């Protein structure tokens, strides 16, 4: 296998805006080239409507919102169960799905949760093993703030989004079509 058709691991992290947006653009580009793409969202809940889900369904790109939302909106038990389910789903899709590109949106955020224990439902060691053992031609994209050092070390590319100025600081809330 040449480097050209060898799968890469890309990490988009940092406190700035644009991590998921970068992954969405990559998904569209890959699908445009005939690649089979799946996005699994670890924090976003199917209870809300997001623009990426609407357009991905129109484009035929698979997207699954497996989360329970912000960690302060539901009980730890609800979040733990959602993470456990999302991780089992992810492992199955990576191993058995036949995808060219797998995007694990906000996985970094999930791994960084400290408000309640998650190591037993989303073990970092299993994530690292999946990165190493995925099909060799599969590209893996991992997004979210607070990427673990081990995740970044296992990546071929790490991009850190840096906040320089944001309208949130001026009291402007999330904008439909920009944030969701």
Secondary structure, 3 states (H helix, E strand, C coil): CCHHHCCCEEEEECCCCCHHHHHHHHHHHHHHCCCCEEEEEEEEECCCCCHHHHHHHHHCCEEEEEECCCCCCCCHHHHHHHHHHHHHHHHHHHHHCCCCEEEEECHHHHHCCCCCCCCCCCCHHHHHHHHHHCCCCCEEEEECCCCCHHHHHHCCEEEECCCCCCHHHHCCCCCCCCCC
